[in-house]
Amino acid sequence: MTAGEFAGRIALVTGAAGGIGAAVVEGLEAAGARVIATDIAGGGRIRPLDVADSGAVDALVAAVERDEGPIDFGVNVAGVLSTTEVTETSDAAWQRVFAVNTHGVFHVSRALAGYMKPRRRGAIVTVGSNAAGVPRHSMAAYAASKAAATMFTRCLGLELAAHGIRCNIVAPGSTLTAMQTGMWADADGAARVIAGVPEAFKAGIPLGKLAVPQDVANAVLFLLSDRAGHITMADLYVDGGATLRA
């Protein structure tokens, strides 16, 4: 991105307190955007927002539109992980994963689309996962929730295309965030992910390295930018080739 590329634009980012969300905020601000950064707990410049609460989402979007100006960009990053086998996954755990990863994307995107549609401009990017496109052992709830969010975003893109609004997905693979390192048992976790885990039928990473949050943020910013002005409903994998697909 170049300095000033998003000057005068307002962006709403969920899951902004760390990892990929924080990198997206940093990139947007470096390009001149004014960012409304949100996360579940809030704190500092991060506004508290539970994306699973549709009323809270609607209220925050309305307040920004009223007090700060039209929102040009929306980035859905908020997400939670589940790593239990299906038979060990409780109803509550399943519902929580979908409440954030799927319903949250719906709530935020619906609220933004309601304002963007009459203006006939805007762009929304959902940060999904490569797990949405390939089965993952002990990750059924997470993978299914991300697959649902991915198809929702593509369907939204189809509905909004005639109004000049683009909706796309960035699907990261293993990325150096707290969510990723929290799954590692020891210091060899990164090496195992890069090499692959045959017993879990998980391929390694052909590029031989983990992504960093900025790798994913760069893809998000590209899809928001005018340089991606003829791209919508795309599902861009940023996983070092791990899923052997585009």
C-alpha positions in Angstrom: 0.0 0.0 0.0 1.0 3.6 -0.5 0.7 6.4 2.0 -2.6 8.2 1.5 -4.2 5.5 -0.6 -7.1 5.3 1.8 -7.1 8.9 2.8 -10.5 10.2 3.8 -11.9 6.6 4.1 -13.4 5.1 7.3 -12.9 1.4 8.1 -14.5 -0.8 10.7 -12.3 -3.8 11.8 -13.4 -6.5 14.3 -11.0 -8.7 16.2 -8.6 -5.7 16.2 -6.8 -6.2 19.5 -4.1 -8.5 18.3 -2.7 -10.8 15.6 -4.2 -10.3 12.1 -6.7 -7.7 13.2 -4.1 -5.5 14.7 -2.0 -5.9 11.5 -5.0 -4.9 9.4 -5.5 -1.8 11.5 -1.9 -0.8 11.2 -1.9 -1.2 7.5 -5.1 0.7 7.0 -3.8 3.6 9.1 -0.5 3.6 7.3 -2.5 4.1 4.1 -4.4 7.0 5.5 -7.7 5.4 6.6 -9.5 6.4 9.8 -10.1 3.1 11.6 -12.8 2.1 14.0 -11.0 -0.8 15.8 -13.2 -3.2 17.8 -12.7 -6.3 19.9 -14.6 -8.2 22.6 -13.0 -6.6 25.6 -12.1 -3.2 24.2 -9.5 -1.1 26.0 -7.4 1.9 25.0 -8.3 2.9 21.4 -10.1 -0.5 20.9 -13.9 -0.1 21.2 -15.7 -3.0 22.9 -17.9 -5.1 20.6 -19.3 -8.6 20.8 -20.0 -9.4 17.2 -22.3 -12.2 18.4 -24.7 -9.5 19.7 -26.6 -8.2 16.7 -28.0 -5.3 18.7 -24.6 -4.1 19.8 -23.3 -4.4 16.2 -26.2 -2.4 14.9 -25.8 0.3 17.5 -22.1 0.7 17.0 -22.4 0.9 13.2 -25.2 3.4 13.5 -23.2 5.5 16.0 -20.2 5.6 13.7 -22.3 6.6 10.7 -24.0 9.3 12.7 -21.0 10.7 14.5 -18.0 10.1 12.4 -19.1 9.6 8.8 -19.8 6.9 6.2 -18.0 3.6 6.6 -16.2 2.7 3.4 -14.6 -0.6 4.5 -15.5 -3.5 6.7 -13.1 -6.2 7.8 -14.4 -9.2 9.7 -11.4 -10.6 11.7 -13.0 -11.6 15.0 -12.9 -15.4 15.5 -12.5 -18.1 18.1 -11.0 -21.6 17.8 -12.2 -25.0 18.7 -9.9 -28.1 18.7 -12.0 -30.9 20.0 -13.2 -34.0 18.2 -16.9 -34.0 17.3 -17.9 -36.5 20.0 -16.2 -34.3 22.6 -17.7 -31.0 21.4 -20.5 -29.7 23.6 -23.6 -27.9 22.3 -22.3 -24.7 24.0 -18.9 -24.9 22.4 -20.4 -25.5 18.9 -22.8 -22.6 19.4 -20.1 -20.2 20.6 -17.9 -20.9 17.6 -20.7 -20.3 15.2 -21.9 -17.3 17.2 -18.6 -15.5 16.6 -17.2 -16.9 13.4 -20.4 -17.1 11.4 -23.2 -15.1 13.1 -20.7 -12.3 13.8 -19.7 -12.0 10.2 -23.5 -11.9 9.3 -24.3 -9.3 11.9 -21.4 -6.9 10.9 -21.8 -7.4 7.2 -25.6 -6.9 7.3 -25.2 -3.7 9.3 -22.6 -2.3 7.0 -24.4 -3.3 3.8 -27.5 -1.5 4.9 -25.6 1.8 4.8 -23.3 1.0 1.9 -26.1 -0.1 -0.5 -27.8 3.3 -0.8 -24.4 5.0 -1.3 -23.5 2.4 -4.0 -19.9 2.1 -2.8 -17.9 0.1 -0.2 -15.9 -3.1 0.3 -16.1 -5.9 2.8 -13.4 -8.5 3.5 -14.0 -11.5 5.7 -10.9 -13.2 7.1 -11.8 -16.9 6.9 -9.4 -19.9 7.0 -8.0 -22.5 4.7 -9.7 -24.9 7.0 -13.0 -23.9 5.3 -11.8 -25.7 2.2 -10.1 -28.8 3.5 -11.1 -31.2 6.3 -9.2 -30.7 9.6 -8.9 -33.3 12.4 -10.4 -32.1 15.7 -11.5 -28.8 14.1 -14.9 -29.6 12.8 -16.7 -26.7 14.5 -14.1 -24.2 13.5 -13.8 -25.4 9.9 -17.6 -25.6 9.5 -18.1 -22.1 10.9 -15.4 -20.6 8.6 -16.9 -22.4 5.6 -20.3 -20.9 6.4 -18.8 -17.5 6.8 -17.0 -17.9 3.4 -20.1 -18.8 1.5 -22.2 -16.1 3.2 -19.6 -13.5 2.2 -19.7 -14.8 -1.4 -23.5 -14.7 -1.5 -23.5 -11.2 0.0 -21.1 -10.2 -2.8 -23.4 -11.5 -5.4 -26.4 -9.5 -3.9 -24.3 -6.3 -3.6 -22.5 -6.4 -6.9 -25.2 -4.5 -8.7 -24.7 -1.7 -6.1 -21.0 -1.4 -6.7 -20.0 -3.0 -3.4 -17.4 -5.8 -3.4 -17.2 -8.6 -0.9 -14.2 -11.0 -0.7 -12.5 -13.5 1.6 -8.9 -13.9 2.7 -8.3 -17.5 3.9 -5.1 -17.7 6.0 -3.3 -20.9 6.8 -1.1 -21.3 9.8 -0.1 -17.8 10.9 2.1 -16.7 13.8 -0.5 -15.5 16.2 -1.6 -16.3 19.7 -4.3 -18.6 18.3 -1.7 -20.6 16.5 1.0 -20.8 19.2 -1.7 -21.7 21.7 -2.0 -25.1 20.0 1.7 -25.9 20.3 2.8 -28.3 23.0 6.5 -27.2 22.9 9.1 -25.2 21.1 9.0 -27.5 18.1 5.4 -26.5 17.3 6.4 -24.3 14.4 8.6 -26.9 12.8 5.9 -29.6 13.0 3.3 -27.3 11.4 5.7 -26.5 8.6 6.7 -30.1 8.0 3.1 -31.3 8.3 1.3 -33.7 10.6 0.7 -37.0 8.8 -1.1 -38.7 11.7 -3.7 -35.9 11.4 -3.7 -35.9 7.6 -2.4 -32.4 7.6 -0.1 -31.3 4.8 2.9 -29.1 5.4 3.7 -25.7 4.0 5.5 -25.7 0.7 7.0 -22.3 1.2 8.7 -23.6 4.3 7.5 -20.9 6.7 4.6 -19.7 8.7 2.7 -16.6 7.7 3.0 -13.5 9.8 -0.1 -11.3 10.4 1.2 -8.7 8.0 1.1 -11.3 5.2 -2.6 -11.7 5.7 -3.2 -8.0 6.2 -1.5 -7.2 2.9 -4.0 -9.4 1.1 -6.9 -7.8 3.0 -5.7 -4.3 2.1 -5.3 -5.2 -1.6 -8.9 -6.5 -1.8 -10.2 -3.3 -0.2 -8.2 -1.1 -2.6 -9.2 0.2 -5.9 -6.5 -2.0 -7.4 -8.9 -4.9 -6.8 -11.8 -2.9 -8.3 -12.9 -5.8 -10.5 -12.6 -8.5 -7.9 -15.6 -9.7 -5.9 -16.7 -13.0 -4.3 -13.1 -14.2 -4.4 -11.6 -16.5 -1.8 -7.9 -15.7 -1.6 -5.8 -18.4 0.1 -2.7 -17.0 2.0 -1.3 -20.2 3.3 2.1 -20.8 1.7 0.6 -23.4 -0.6 -0.5 -25.6 2.3 -3.8 -26.6 0.8 -2.4 -27.0 -2.7 -5.1 -24.8 -4.1 -5.7 -21.1 -5.1 
